[in-house]
């Protein structure tokens, strides 16, 4: 029994995690194919300038691949003469001839930066017909066939912004890709500066800004390597090919003047794509390794081994660790940081910042928040579902001291754009797949975290777990009370002059409002309201979780269709401000109505009957409109006995005048009603109700997801049986 319950829970989480992978893991990545012609500026030294008068000697490190010619030439240029054109000189230092294949070259050029963002520059560009105003000073590299004609078209190009930074400023310039566009984030600190200004158990807004930007950058290998070069971390390794590994990461190290070595590790979140199966399966493997999430634990052990191999030692004395990751990468970093501290690394020498970190281990709150882990900071968005799982799925809403729950090591804090705006705080568990997907697509992305953390807010703008949950509960309550008050105000305003009907339903159901012709004007799906077919003219719709309320104006006839989504009880109330003759409120209510998945109810109002004659009926979902029971106000149901089929109507037909003693009796069929109306031997059929078209694409996608879930569940069952056999053997 225990095993079946465990598998059922796993199955639920599988569905949620697969949706997480689909929604948030398709991070666009600028990856060069193995073949083809391409060129990439991976480093520029210096990567900035401080004035527009002094010449600067720039050195560029450029990676390339040449396939289409035996020889090529790589040029280095800057937009010094025209805003949107690049000049290359025939100086020996700014170009180099290369052979077919791939490699890395270093080119140097001395130029004076130009301020293309000045007012004079804009006027100049406008006069010359440049619609897209260029404001950045840029570096440019191209690879071309060698020799080539003049003029010529390069085989491939790359460019980057060179930033203007005040003299003596300490900054980090970090490029990243979002929606296939390249961006550059300027952070007014460096790793070295941040860890010299803050103790590890003090939250550094500047360091958090820098590290979440690296979490954006790590999704593109070229961008990450360029950033590490610019940060002077020339000794680094980047593991991306996912060949036999279950985590993608970059790790680097730098020796400081005092002999201390900084070790920087940035881990990537999951990417759901072909070839990344081990990483995805690892996320789904939520079985425990000890008390830990097995998938995260396995990845952390692998990362620890790779780090020791990279450093060439398991003696971490004289080293200071700076660790960061987002989502899956955050979970692995959280475990790595805790294990390093438990293994003897002084917390003063470890700075760990995780973003959107799921829970990693079942442990007491006291253990998770122990002082020994004070240098681990977990930052989450209050609306990010991932930062609350698996706890919000498995654990009770309240916690008891000393009991074990899903947790993460260190200090966990959540942010919101505005803690005083109830619309900025949503329930921790969306409770529907559609809402989960919508929230993950927005609130879980690295870019969404960067947009907040770039403000570099102090820690007092964040809330811990208990205060965040309290704020969310407050927001849910206030939001409902406000919407209820707004709805009541609308109702009160119109009931004195116009007919206004309202329908309130509290339960797990979906509702549709249809006009007298059967057109759907408003409906809910998974508690999300929708208006269509001009329904906004007649219907106002409010929905808050299981509470739904419709207001209808100017409609004497309408139908409310209610479809159950799960088991439970329903509270149904209908109000109208007009009883058919006077503006006097009529109220009809039903409570404790039994709901089942797929059970269908109809509530019909029409001009031929008084509203008080309306009845809530249970109908056969397979025969729309066929009532099978009437609901009483106390929720009980009276089954309707179907009327017996009428006897076939017969008529007498006079017999032949000769030889007939009695008239002939024959049955009148439906075909007789259409006598004389036949066409091509066919009898017209009654008009059937229109049905919406089937979304074939949706069915295919759903089938694929279900097949994946079945395969994964079978795999988990086999794995558990194997573990049971192993444990029996060992015992």
ZICORJO-V633608 format. One record per residue. N is the residue number from 1. RES is the residue in one letter. SS is DSSP state (h for helix, s for strand, l for the rest). PHI is phi in radians with two decimals (none if undefined). PSI is psi in whole degrees, 0 to 359 (none if undefined). Layout:
n->[N	N]
res->[RES	RES]
ss->[SS	SS]
phi->[PHI	PHI]
psi->[PSI	PSI]
//
This chain:
n->[1	2	3	4	5	6	7	8	9	10	11	12	13	14	15	16	17	18	19	20	21	22	23	24	25	26	27	28	29	30	31	32	33	34	35	36	37	38	39	40	41	42	43	44	45	46	47	48	49	50	51	52	53	54	55	56	57	58	59	60	61	62	63	64	65	66	67	68	69	70	71	72	73	74	75	76	77	78	79	80	81	82	83	84	85	86	87	88	89	90	91	92	93	94	95	96	97	98	99	100	101	102	103	104	105	106	107	108	109	110	111	112	113	114	115	116	117	118	119	120	121	122	123	124	125	126	127	128	129	130	131	132	133	134	135	136	137	138	139	140	141	142	143	144	145	146	147	148	149	150	151	152	153	154	155	156	157	158	159	160	161	162	163	164	165	166	167	168	169	170	171	172	173	174	175	176	177	178	179	180	181	182	183	184	185	186	187	188	189	190	191	192	193	194	195	196	197	198	199	200	201	202	203	204	205	206	207	208	209	210	211	212	213	214	215	216	217	218	219	220	221	222	223	224	225	226	227	228	229	230	231	232	233	234	235	236	237	238	239	240	241	242	243	244	245	246	247	248	249	250	251	252	253	254	255	256	257	258	259	260	261	262	263	264	265	266	267	268	269	270	271	272	273	274	275	276	277	278	279	280	281	282	283	284	285	286	287	288	289	290	291	292	293	294	295	296	297	298	299	300	301	302	303	304	305	306	307	308	309	310	311	312	313	314	315	316	317	318	319	320	321	322	323	324	325	326	327	328	329	330	331	332	333	334	335	336	337	338	339	340	341	342	343	344	345	346	347	348	349	350	351	352	353	354	355	356	357	358	359	360	361	362	363	364	365	366	367	368	369	370	371	372	373	374	375	376	377	378	379	380	381	382	383	384	385	386	387	388	389	390	391	392	393	394	395	396	397	398	399	400	401	402	403	404	405	406	407	408	409	410	411	412	413	414	415	416	417	418	419	420	421	422	423	424	425	426	427	428	429	430	431	432	433	434	435	436	437	438	439	440	441	442	443	444	445	446	447	448	449	450	451	452	453	454	455	456	457	458	459	460	461	462	463	464	465	466	467	468	469	470	471	472	473	474	475	476	477	478	479	480	481	482	483	484	485	486	487	488	489	490	491	492	493	494	495	496	497	498	499	500	501	502	503	504	505	506	507	508	509	510	511	512	513	514	515	516	517	518	519	520	521	522	523	524	525	526	527	528	529	530	531	532	533	534	535	536	537	538	539	540	541	542	543	544	545	546	547	548	549	550	551	552	553	554	555	556	557	558	559	560	561	562	563	564	565	566	567	568	569	570	571	572	573	574	575	576	577	578	579	580	581	582	583	584	585	586	587	588	589	590	591	592	593	594	595	596	597	598	599	600	601	602	603	604	605	606	607	608	609	610	611	612	613	614	615	616	617	618	619	620	621	622	623	624	625	626	627	628	629	630	631	632	633	634	635	636	637	638	639	640	641	642	643	644	645	646	647	648	649	650	651	652	653	654	655	656	657	658	659	660	661	662	663	664	665	666	667	668	669	670	671	672	673	674	675	676	677	678	679	680	681	682	683	684	685	686	687	688	689	690	691	692	693	694	695	696	697	698	699	700	701	702	703	704	705	706	707	708	709	710	711	712	713	714	715	716	717	718	719	720	721	722	723	724	725	726	727	728	729	730	731]
res->[X	X	X	X	X	X	X	X	X	X	X	X	X	X	X	X	X	X	X	X	X	X	X	X	X	X	X	X	X	X	X	X	X	X	X	X	X	X	X	X	X	X	X	X	X	X	X	X	X	X	X	X	X	X	X	X	X	X	X	X	X	X	X	X	X	X	X	X	X	X	X	X	X	X	X	X	X	X	X	X	X	X	X	X	X	X	X	X	X	X	X	X	X	X	X	X	X	X	X	X	X	X	X	X	X	X	X	X	X	X	X	X	X	X	X	X	X	X	X	X	X	X	X	X	X	X	X	X	X	X	X	X	X	X	X	X	X	X	X	X	X	X	X	X	X	X	X	X	X	X	X	X	X	X	X	X	X	X	X	X	X	X	X	X	X	X	X	X	X	X	X	X	X	X	X	X	X	X	X	X	X	X	X	X	X	X	X	X	X	X	X	X	X	X	X	X	X	X	X	X	X	X	X	X	X	X	X	X	X	X	X	X	X	X	X	X	X	X	X	X	X	X	X	X	X	X	X	X	X	X	X	X	X	X	X	X	X	X	X	X	X	X	X	X	X	X	X	X	X	X	X	X	X	X	X	X	X	X	X	X	X	X	X	X	X	X	X	X	X	X	X	X	X	X	X	X	X	X	X	X	X	X	X	X	X	X	X	X	X	X	X	X	X	X	X	X	X	X	X	X	X	X	X	X	X	X	X	X	X	X	X	X	X	X	X	X	X	X	X	X	X	X	X	X	X	X	X	X	X	X	X	X	X	X	X	X	X	X	X	X	X	X	X	X	X	X	X	X	X	X	X	X	X	X	X	X	X	X	X	X	X	X	X	X	X	X	X	X	X	X	X	X	X	X	X	X	X	X	X	X	X	X	X	X	X	X	X	X	X	X	X	X	X	X	X	X	X	X	X	X	X	X	X	X	X	X	X	X	X	X	X	X	X	X	X	X	X	X	X	X	X	X	X	X	X	X	X	X	X	X	X	X	X	X	X	X	X	X	X	X	X	X	X	X	X	X	X	X	X	X	X	X	X	X	X	X	X	X	X	X	X	X	X	X	X	X	X	X	X	X	X	X	X	X	X	X	X	X	X	X	X	X	X	X	X	X	X	X	X	X	X	X	X	X	X	X	X	X	X	X	X	X	X	X	X	X	X	X	X	X	X	X	X	X	X	X	X	X	X	X	X	X	X	X	X	X	X	X	X	X	X	X	X	X	X	X	X	X	X	X	X	X	X	X	X	X	X	X	X	X	X	X	X	X	X	X	X	X	X	X	X	X	X	X	X	X	X	X	X	X	X	X	X	X	X	X	X	X	X	X	X	X	X	X	X	X	X	X	X	X	X	X	X	X	X	X	X	X	X	X	X	X	X	X	X	X	X	X	X	X	X	X	X	X	X	X	X	X	X	X	X	X	X	X	X	X	X	X	X	X	X	X	X	X	X	X	X	X	X	X	X	X	X	X	X	X	X	X	X	X	X	X	X	X	X	X	X	X	X	X	X	X	X	X	X	X	X	X	X	X	X	X	X	X	X	X	X	X	X	X	X	X	X	X	X	X	X	X	X	X	X	X	X	X	X	X	X	X	X	X	X	X	X	X	X	X	X	X	X	X	X	X	X	X	X	X	X	X	X	X	X	X	X	X	X	X	X	X	X	X	X]
ss->[l	h	h	h	h	h	h	h	h	h	h	h	h	h	h	h	h	h	h	h	h	h	h	h	l	l	l	l	l	l	l	l	l	l	l	l	l	s	s	s	s	s	s	s	s	l	l	s	s	l	l	l	l	l	l	s	s	s	s	s	s	s	s	s	s	s	s	s	s	s	s	s	s	s	s	s	s	s	s	s	s	s	l	l	s	s	s	l	l	l	l	h	h	h	s	s	s	s	s	s	s	s	s	s	s	s	s	s	s	s	s	l	l	l	l	l	l	l	h	h	h	h	h	h	h	h	h	l	l	l	l	l	l	l	l	l	l	s	s	s	s	s	s	s	s	l	l	l	l	l	l	l	l	l	l	s	s	s	s	s	s	l	s	s	l	l	l	l	l	l	l	s	s	s	s	s	s	s	l	l	s	s	s	s	s	s	s	l	l	l	h	h	h	h	h	h	h	l	l	l	l	l	l	l	h	h	h	h	h	h	h	h	h	h	h	h	h	l	l	l	h	h	h	h	h	h	h	h	h	h	l	l	l	l	s	s	s	s	s	l	l	l	l	l	l	l	l	l	s	s	s	s	s	s	s	l	l	l	l	l	s	s	s	s	s	s	s	l	l	l	l	l	l	l	l	l	h	h	h	h	h	h	h	h	l	l	l	s	s	l	l	s	s	h	h	h	h	h	h	h	h	h	h	h	h	h	h	h	h	h	h	l	l	l	l	l	l	l	s	s	s	s	s	s	s	s	l	h	h	h	h	h	h	h	h	h	h	h	h	h	h	h	l	l	l	l	h	h	h	s	s	s	s	s	s	l	l	l	l	l	s	s	s	l	h	h	h	h	l	l	h	h	h	l	l	s	s	s	s	s	s	l	l	l	h	h	h	h	l	l	h	h	h	h	l	l	l	l	l	l	l	l	l	l	s	s	s	l	l	l	s	s	s	s	s	l	l	l	l	l	l	h	h	h	l	l	l	l	l	l	l	l	h	h	h	h	h	h	h	h	h	h	h	l	l	h	h	h	h	h	h	h	h	l	l	l	l	l	h	h	h	l	s	l	h	h	h	h	h	h	h	h	h	h	h	h	h	h	h	h	h	h	h	h	h	h	h	h	h	h	h	h	h	h	h	l	l	l	l	s	s	s	s	s	s	s	l	l	s	s	s	s	s	s	s	l	l	l	l	s	s	s	s	s	s	l	l	s	s	s	s	l	l	l	h	h	h	l	s	s	s	s	s	s	l	l	s	s	s	s	s	s	s	l	l	l	l	s	s	s	s	s	s	s	l	l	l	s	s	s	s	s	s	s	s	s	l	l	l	l	l	l	l	l	l	s	s	s	s	s	s	s	s	s	s	l	l	l	l	s	s	s	s	s	s	l	l	l	l	l	h	h	h	l	l	s	s	s	s	l	l	l	l	l	l	l	s	s	s	s	s	l	l	l	l	l	s	s	s	l	l	l	l	l	l	l	l	l	l	s	s	s	s	l	l	l	l	l	l	l	l	l	l	s	s	s	s	l	l	h	h	h	h	l	l	l	l	l	s	l	l	s	l	l	l	l	l	l	l	l	l	l	l	l	l	h	h	h	h	h	h	h	h	h	h	h	h	h	h	h	h	h	h	h	h	h	h	h	h	h	h	h	h	h	h	h	h	h	h	h	l]
phi->[none	-1.06	-1.16	-1.13	-1.11	-1.09	-1.16	-1.10	-1.12	-1.04	-1.07	-1.08	-1.20	-0.97	-1.06	-1.13	-1.22	-1.08	-1.13	-1.04	-1.07	-1.16	-1.33	-1.91	-1.77	-1.41	-1.28	-1.07	-2.27	-1.51	-2.04	-1.40	-1.18	-1.06	-1.80	1.57	-1.82	-2.68	-2.52	-2.51	-1.42	-1.66	-2.80	-2.40	-2.20	-1.22	-1.71	-2.77	-2.51	-2.06	-2.77	-1.91	-2.05	-1.67	-1.11	-2.23	-1.64	-1.76	-2.05	-1.94	-1.74	-2.23	-1.68	-2.65	-2.52	-2.18	-2.09	-1.54	-2.56	-1.27	-2.30	-2.47	-2.29	-1.89	-1.95	-2.03	-2.53	-2.42	-1.53	-1.54	-1.76	-2.31	-1.05	-1.99	-2.27	-2.06	-1.92	-2.18	-1.77	-1.58	-1.36	-1.12	-1.43	-1.90	-2.71	-2.67	-1.55	-2.22	-1.74	-0.94	2.17	-2.16	3.05	-2.33	-2.25	-2.17	-2.18	-2.23	-2.63	-1.84	-2.48	-1.81	-1.01	-2.07	-1.55	-1.38	-1.64	-1.36	-1.08	-1.05	-1.11	-1.10	-1.09	-1.03	-1.18	-1.10	-1.08	-1.56	1.36	-1.52	-1.29	-1.46	-1.15	-1.52	-2.19	-1.77	-1.50	-2.24	-1.84	-2.46	-2.41	-2.42	-2.11	-2.33	-1.17	-2.27	-1.31	-2.41	-1.32	-2.10	-1.27	-2.56	-1.94	-1.09	-1.33	-2.79	-2.39	-2.65	-2.59	-2.70	-1.41	-1.81	-1.60	-1.54	-2.25	-0.96	-1.04	1.23	-1.29	-1.84	-2.30	-2.21	-1.77	-2.19	-1.48	-2.68	-1.92	-2.40	0.92	1.18	-1.91	-1.58	-2.19	-2.29	-1.83	-1.78	-1.95	-1.46	-2.89	-2.23	-1.02	-1.12	-1.15	-1.12	-1.35	-1.50	-1.63	-2.18	-1.23	-1.15	-1.59	-1.84	-1.28	-1.89	-1.04	-1.18	-1.17	-1.07	-1.06	-1.11	-1.29	-1.17	-1.18	-1.09	-1.16	-1.29	-1.22	-1.12	-1.28	-2.17	-1.08	-1.06	-1.10	-1.17	-1.18	-1.07	-1.11	-1.12	-1.07	-1.15	-1.49	1.20	-1.82	-1.24	-1.59	-2.61	-2.42	-2.19	-1.93	-2.25	-1.29	0.99	-1.51	1.43	-1.99	-2.16	-2.79	-1.77	-2.79	-2.23	-2.33	-2.57	-2.54	-2.53	-1.61	-1.59	-1.09	-1.52	1.60	-1.24	-1.96	-1.62	-1.97	-1.91	-2.24	-2.17	-1.85	-1.70	-1.25	-1.14	-2.07	-1.56	-2.75	-1.05	1.64	-1.91	-1.01	-1.01	-1.17	-1.13	-1.06	-1.08	-1.09	-1.34	-1.48	-1.61	-1.03	-1.46	-1.97	1.26	-1.89	-1.71	-1.06	-1.11	-1.07	-1.19	-1.12	-1.08	-1.15	-1.18	-1.09	-1.13	-1.12	-1.06	-1.10	-1.15	-1.15	-1.09	-1.11	-1.12	-1.38	1.33	-2.89	-1.86	-1.65	-1.71	-1.16	1.37	-2.06	-2.12	-1.75	-2.15	-2.15	-2.72	-3.04	-2.14	1.09	-1.00	-1.06	-1.14	-1.07	-1.17	-1.12	-1.04	-1.20	-1.08	-1.07	-1.11	-1.21	-1.11	-1.15	-1.11	-1.51	2.09	-1.24	-1.14	-1.05	-1.18	-1.82	-2.37	-2.07	-2.10	-2.20	-1.97	-2.30	1.01	-1.43	-1.27	-1.22	-2.06	-2.73	-1.50	-2.77	-1.27	-1.09	-1.12	-1.18	-1.06	-1.72	-1.03	-1.02	-1.14	-1.84	-1.12	-1.61	-1.87	-2.06	-1.92	-1.89	-2.25	-1.56	-1.01	-1.66	-1.52	-1.00	-1.09	-1.26	-1.96	-1.75	-1.38	-0.93	-1.17	-1.59	-1.67	-1.64	-1.17	-1.17	-2.00	-2.01	-1.82	-1.07	1.55	-1.57	-1.62	-2.42	-1.13	-2.59	-2.30	-1.28	1.61	-1.66	-1.92	-2.33	-2.13	-2.10	-2.46	-1.08	-2.72	-1.18	-1.64	-1.84	-1.09	-1.33	-1.60	-2.18	-1.96	-0.96	-1.06	-1.87	-1.08	1.15	-2.71	-1.12	-1.08	-1.14	-1.06	-1.12	-1.08	-1.23	-1.13	-1.07	-1.76	-1.46	-1.66	-1.19	-1.04	-1.10	-1.13	-1.13	-1.08	-1.06	-1.55	-1.20	-1.17	-1.25	1.01	-1.28	-1.23	-1.14	-1.23	-1.53	-1.79	-2.25	-1.39	-1.00	-1.08	-1.20	-1.17	-1.09	-1.09	-1.16	-1.14	-1.08	-1.06	-1.12	-1.06	-1.17	-1.13	-1.07	-1.18	-1.10	-1.16	-1.15	-1.16	-1.13	-1.10	-1.11	-1.16	-1.10	-1.06	-1.09	-1.12	-1.16	-1.66	-1.15	-1.43	-2.30	-2.12	-1.30	-2.26	-1.89	-2.30	-2.25	-2.06	-2.38	-2.05	2.97	-1.40	-2.38	-1.88	-2.19	-2.28	-1.93	-2.06	-1.41	-1.12	-1.64	1.52	-1.38	-1.39	-1.75	-2.71	-2.88	-2.18	-2.31	0.91	1.23	-1.69	-1.47	-2.41	-2.15	-2.66	0.96	1.31	-1.12	-1.08	-1.31	-2.09	-2.13	-2.01	-2.24	-2.22	-2.48	-2.42	0.96	-1.50	-1.74	-2.32	-2.55	-1.91	-2.09	-2.16	-2.16	1.23	-2.17	-1.50	-2.31	-2.83	-2.27	-1.88	-1.87	-2.11	-2.10	-1.21	-1.85	-2.80	-1.36	2.86	-2.18	-2.09	-1.88	-2.14	-2.44	-2.12	-2.24	-2.40	-1.52	-2.35	-1.60	1.90	-2.28	-2.28	-1.45	-2.19	-1.19	-2.03	-2.15	-2.20	-2.35	-2.40	-2.32	0.99	-1.36	-1.27	-1.98	-2.33	-1.08	1.58	-1.24	-2.13	-2.17	-2.26	-2.26	-2.02	-2.11	-2.47	-1.23	-1.48	-2.22	-1.27	-0.94	-1.28	-1.53	-1.15	-2.31	-1.58	-2.03	-1.59	-2.10	-1.31	-1.09	-1.49	-2.29	-0.91	1.59	-1.50	-1.33	-2.05	-2.82	-1.90	-1.58	-1.58	-0.98	-1.48	1.65	-1.27	-2.17	-1.89	-1.19	-1.61	-1.47	-1.10	-1.18	-1.15	-1.09	-1.14	-1.15	-1.00	-1.39	-2.08	-2.37	-1.55	-2.09	-1.08	-1.32	-1.09	-1.09	-2.01	1.52	-1.94	-1.65	-2.41	-1.19	-1.40	-1.94	-2.36	-1.48	-1.46	-1.80	-1.04	-1.09	-1.12	-1.16	-1.80	-1.01	1.55	-1.91	-1.24	-2.36	0.99	1.36	-1.86	-1.76	-1.03	-1.83	-1.13	-1.13	-1.53	-1.11	-1.23	-2.13	-1.22	-1.19	-1.51	-1.42	-1.09	-1.07	-1.10	-1.11	-1.10	-1.08	-1.07	-1.10	-1.09	-1.09	-1.11	-1.09	-1.10	-1.12	-1.10	-1.11	-1.18	-1.12	-1.05	-1.08	-1.17	-1.09	-1.07	-1.13	-1.13	-1.09	-1.12	-1.14	-1.10	-1.10	-1.11	-1.18	-1.13	-1.15	-1.19	-1.43]
psi->[317	319	319	320	320	317	325	317	318	319	318	315	327	314	314	316	324	320	323	315	316	318	316	357	353	59	123	135	128	95	130	137	161	321	191	175	126	160	143	126	108	345	145	125	123	163	15	177	162	357	172	19	329	135	147	134	113	138	122	134	124	126	150	164	133	121	330	356	158	326	149	169	136	128	149	130	170	157	68	335	322	146	320	24	154	142	138	136	162	32	149	331	345	16	158	141	134	162	166	138	199	162	189	135	161	126	151	143	138	122	164	119	150	138	87	357	6	162	321	318	319	318	317	314	320	315	326	11	20	108	315	98	121	132	353	144	126	154	149	143	143	158	132	162	145	129	167	161	171	128	176	167	123	155	327	152	164	150	162	154	138	123	142	119	134	151	140	5	144	110	164	125	118	115	150	162	132	123	44	11	143	131	162	126	129	119	128	51	174	167	315	318	317	315	348	336	339	139	158	334	9	133	128	108	324	317	322	319	314	316	324	330	320	327	331	319	327	347	347	117	316	315	320	317	322	318	316	322	314	331	3	32	71	334	97	166	140	121	110	343	348	27	92	6	165	24	136	140	167	136	144	164	155	135	127	168	331	7	350	143	127	130	116	126	127	121	149	147	170	141	122	98	168	134	355	24	316	320	317	314	323	321	322	345	82	3	155	141	96	242	7	155	118	318	315	321	317	318	324	320	319	318	320	316	317	324	316	319	318	318	341	15	155	12	109	13	143	10	146	127	134	113	139	157	163	136	240	316	326	318	317	319	322	315	319	316	316	318	325	317	315	334	0	354	128	134	338	342	16	125	110	123	116	153	132	43	123	169	146	341	147	115	167	158	326	319	314	320	21	149	333	340	25	343	9	121	124	117	126	156	133	333	2	109	324	327	354	355	155	356	312	342	315	324	155	160	335	151	144	141	135	350	155	134	166	131	175	152	148	199	125	129	150	151	159	151	328	109	341	0	110	337	350	358	117	159	146	320	112	336	13	150	318	312	323	314	316	316	321	319	333	303	346	347	150	322	322	320	317	320	331	314	340	345	339	52	148	163	338	352	355	167	149	184	306	315	326	316	319	320	320	316	319	316	318	316	313	318	318	316	321	315	324	318	319	317	318	323	316	317	313	325	321	338	341	349	325	158	125	126	145	146	123	133	127	104	169	79	165	144	145	140	123	143	182	340	4	8	132	122	328	154	166	146	119	43	8	125	146	146	139	173	39	14	337	342	336	336	134	133	131	136	131	101	240	2	124	143	129	143	131	130	143	22	111	337	129	166	136	120	129	126	122	142	337	181	146	196	152	140	120	132	133	133	142	142	358	123	10	335	324	159	73	131	134	131	131	130	150	137	158	36	127	128	139	158	122	352	136	138	153	139	113	134	130	165	343	349	154	146	331	348	354	149	146	117	146	129	157	116	339	344	84	127	351	107	135	348	152	135	133	162	331	4	348	163	141	115	136	128	120	141	144	151	134	146	142	135	133	156	152	138	127	137	175	150	333	127	6	124	334	155	152	139	128	154	132	122	171	328	330	329	336	15	133	351	7	144	122	32	7	147	130	143	157	149	126	151	143	144	145	152	151	130	95	320	319	318	319	314	316	319	318	317	317	319	319	319	318	316	317	321	316	319	319	322	314	319	317	319	321	319	321	319	318	318	322	321	316	330	none]
//
